[in-house]
Amino acid sequence: MSSESGVPTFRDAQTGYWARFRPEDMATEEGFRAQPALVWRWYQHRRQMLQGVQPNAAHLALAAFAQQHPGRLTLITQNVDGLHQRAGSADVLCLHGDLMEDRFLDLPRPCCHPDTVETGDPPQCPRCGNMLRPGVVWFGEPLHLPTLEAGQHAARQCALMLVVGTAGAVYPAAGLARLARDAGAKVVIVNPYASELDAVAHVVLRGTAAQLLPLLLAAHVPTPPGGMADSA
């Protein structure tokens, strides 16, 4: 979804100095606890890579459709780059969190406040030492349950699900397309490459998000109540 904006995938971002580290060491709680400074700097590196990046035509088309048809589109994303929100989409269900946000590693104590943390790699509470960590979902961590449940509800209720630019290999996110189809929705995949969800779809469109979503959403014919869910 964001590749046409120039945003590299998690693994594609591991070039140069960062190529020597395993992805699992940079995206697990165990890896963070073992080398907090290293992992924190990796995520700062990823945040810097987003500076100057702009939403592409696909992000803008989804935001425009939602604004023109209030209540018709639920946007569910595995992306953590925030480009949907910057394009103007509201109430985005971010299954894997937000790269630009932080949260405390351990359950916050009364002394833990983000605005009073001591600077460092990573910043931490000056009283108890609780460290800040990126607000993304790491390998082995559960998704935020209310967000996942909202996505599952949208999948069960929608008339049409657009599955955009995902390999369909990461669960439970990939399960939303099957959930929608089992509930009677039409499933359309937009992807330049084959995915593990192609067999679930009624229609597979080979092309990129920025190429096809503006055309699809501009030509959208109003659907019955229940609307449309998009998993991007």
C-alpha positions in Angstrom: 0.0 0.0 0.0 2.8 2.4 0.9 5.5 1.2 -1.4 4.5 3.7 -4.1 5.2 6.4 -1.6 8.7 5.1 -1.2 8.2 3.4 2.2 10.3 0.2 2.4 8.9 -2.9 4.1 10.3 -3.9 7.5 12.9 -6.2 5.9 13.6 -4.0 2.9 14.7 -1.3 5.4 17.5 -3.5 6.7 20.2 -2.3 4.5 23.8 -1.0 5.1 24.6 -1.2 8.8 21.3 -2.7 9.7 21.6 -5.6 7.3 23.8 -7.5 9.9 20.9 -8.0 12.3 18.1 -10.5 12.2 14.6 -9.0 11.8 13.5 -11.1 14.9 16.2 -9.4 17.0 14.7 -6.0 16.1 11.1 -6.8 16.5 10.6 -8.8 19.7 10.3 -7.9 23.3 13.2 -10.3 24.0 15.4 -8.5 21.5 14.5 -5.1 23.0 15.2 -6.2 26.5 18.6 -7.7 25.4 19.7 -4.6 23.4 17.4 -1.7 24.1 19.6 1.0 22.7 20.2 -0.9 19.5 16.6 -1.6 18.9 15.5 1.9 19.8 18.0 3.4 17.3 16.7 1.0 14.6 13.2 2.4 15.1 14.5 5.9 15.1 16.1 5.1 11.8 12.8 3.8 10.4 11.0 7.0 11.6 13.6 9.1 9.9 13.0 7.2 6.7 9.4 8.4 6.8 10.3 12.1 6.9 9.3 13.7 3.7 7.2 10.7 2.5 3.8 11.6 1.3 0.5 9.6 0.9 0.1 8.3 -2.6 -2.9 8.2 -4.9 -4.3 5.1 -3.2 -4.2 6.6 0.3 -5.9 9.8 -1.0 -8.6 7.8 -2.9 -9.6 5.9 0.2 -9.7 9.1 2.3 -11.8 10.9 -0.4 -14.2 8.0 -0.7 -14.8 7.9 3.1 -15.4 11.6 3.2 -17.8 11.5 0.3 -19.7 8.5 1.7 -19.8 8.8 5.5 -20.2 5.5 7.3 -19.6 3.3 4.2 -15.9 2.4 4.5 -14.0 0.8 7.3 -10.3 1.0 6.8 -8.2 -1.8 8.4 -4.5 -1.7 7.9 -1.4 -3.7 8.8 0.8 -0.7 8.0 2.3 1.3 10.8 3.5 4.3 8.8 0.5 6.6 9.5 0.0 7.5 5.8 -3.7 6.7 5.8 -4.2 9.2 8.6 -2.1 11.8 6.9 -4.1 11.4 3.8 -7.3 12.3 5.8 -8.7 8.9 6.7 -10.3 8.9 10.2 -10.9 6.1 12.6 -8.3 3.8 10.9 -8.0 0.4 12.5 -4.3 -0.1 12.8 -3.9 -3.8 13.6 -0.1 -3.6 14.0 0.1 -0.3 15.8 1.7 3.0 14.9 5.4 3.5 14.3 5.4 7.1 15.3 3.9 6.5 18.7 5.6 5.3 21.9 4.4 3.4 24.9 6.0 2.0 28.1 7.5 -1.4 27.9 6.2 -2.6 31.2 2.9 -1.8 32.9 3.1 1.9 33.7 3.3 2.8 37.4 1.9 6.1 38.7 5.3 7.7 38.2 5.4 6.9 34.5 4.5 9.8 32.3 5.7 10.2 28.7 6.2 13.9 29.2 8.7 13.4 32.1 10.9 10.7 30.7 14.6 11.2 30.6 16.1 11.4 27.2 18.2 8.4 26.1 18.3 5.4 23.9 15.6 4.6 24.8 14.0 7.3 27.0 12.9 6.0 30.4 11.0 7.0 33.5 13.5 8.8 35.9 12.0 7.1 39.0 11.4 3.5 38.1 13.4 3.1 34.9 10.5 1.9 32.8 11.6 2.3 29.2 9.6 3.7 26.2 9.3 1.3 23.2 7.8 1.8 19.8 4.0 1.5 19.7 4.0 -1.3 17.1 3.1 -5.0 17.5 6.2 -7.1 17.7 6.5 -10.8 16.7 4.8 -13.0 19.3 2.7 -10.2 20.8 -1.1 -10.2 20.6 -2.9 -7.5 18.6 -4.8 -4.8 20.5 -8.0 -6.7 21.2 -10.6 -3.9 20.7 -9.0 -3.0 17.3 -9.0 -6.6 16.2 -12.6 -7.1 17.3 -13.6 -3.9 15.4 -11.9 -5.3 12.3 -13.6 -8.7 12.6 -17.0 -7.0 13.1 -16.5 -4.9 9.9 -15.5 -8.0 8.0 -18.6 -9.9 9.1 -20.9 -6.9 8.2 -19.5 -5.7 4.9 -20.9 -6.2 1.5 -17.5 -5.9 -0.2 -14.0 -6.3 1.0 -11.0 -4.9 -0.9 -7.8 -6.6 0.1 -5.0 -4.4 -1.1 -1.3 -5.1 -1.4 -0.8 -7.8 1.2 0.8 -11.2 0.8 -1.9 -12.6 3.1 0.6 -14.5 5.2 0.3 -12.8 8.5 -2.5 -13.8 10.9 -4.9 -12.9 12.3 -5.0 -10.0 9.8 -5.1 -12.4 6.8 -8.1 -14.2 8.3 -10.3 -11.1 7.8 -10.8 -11.9 4.1 -11.9 -15.4 4.8 -14.2 -14.1 7.5 -15.8 -11.6 5.1 -16.3 -14.3 2.4 -17.8 -16.8 4.9 -20.3 -14.0 5.9 -21.4 -13.5 2.3 -19.3 -10.5 1.2 -17.7 -10.2 -2.1 -13.9 -10.2 -1.9 -11.7 -8.3 -4.4 -7.9 -8.5 -4.2 -5.8 -5.6 -5.6 -2.2 -6.7 -5.9 0.5 -6.8 -8.6 1.7 -10.2 -7.3 0.1 -13.5 -6.3 -0.9 -13.7 -2.6 -2.0 -16.5 -0.3 -5.5 -15.0 -0.3 -6.1 -15.2 -4.1 -8.2 -18.4 -3.7 -10.5 -16.6 -1.3 -11.3 -13.8 -3.7 -14.2 -13.5 -6.2 -12.0 -11.2 -8.3 -8.2 -10.7 -8.4 -7.0 -7.5 -10.0 -3.3 -7.4 -11.0 -2.0 -3.9 -10.4 -0.7 -1.6 -7.8 -2.8 0.2 -5.2 -2.0 3.7 -6.6 -3.0 2.6 -10.1 -6.2 0.8 -9.4 -7.8 2.2 -6.2 -8.5 5.6 -7.6 -10.3 4.0 -10.6 -12.2 1.5 -8.5 -13.4 4.0 -5.9 -14.3 6.7 -8.5 -16.5 4.2 -10.3 -18.1 2.7 -7.2 -21.8 2.1 -7.4 -23.6 2.5 -4.0 -24.0 -0.7 -2.2 -26.8 -1.9 0.1 -26.5 -1.1 3.8 -23.5 -2.8 5.3 -21.0 -0.9 3.2 -17.5 -1.9 2.4 -14.4 -2.8 4.3 -10.9 -2.3 3.1 -7.9 -4.2 4.4 -4.7 -2.4 3.2 
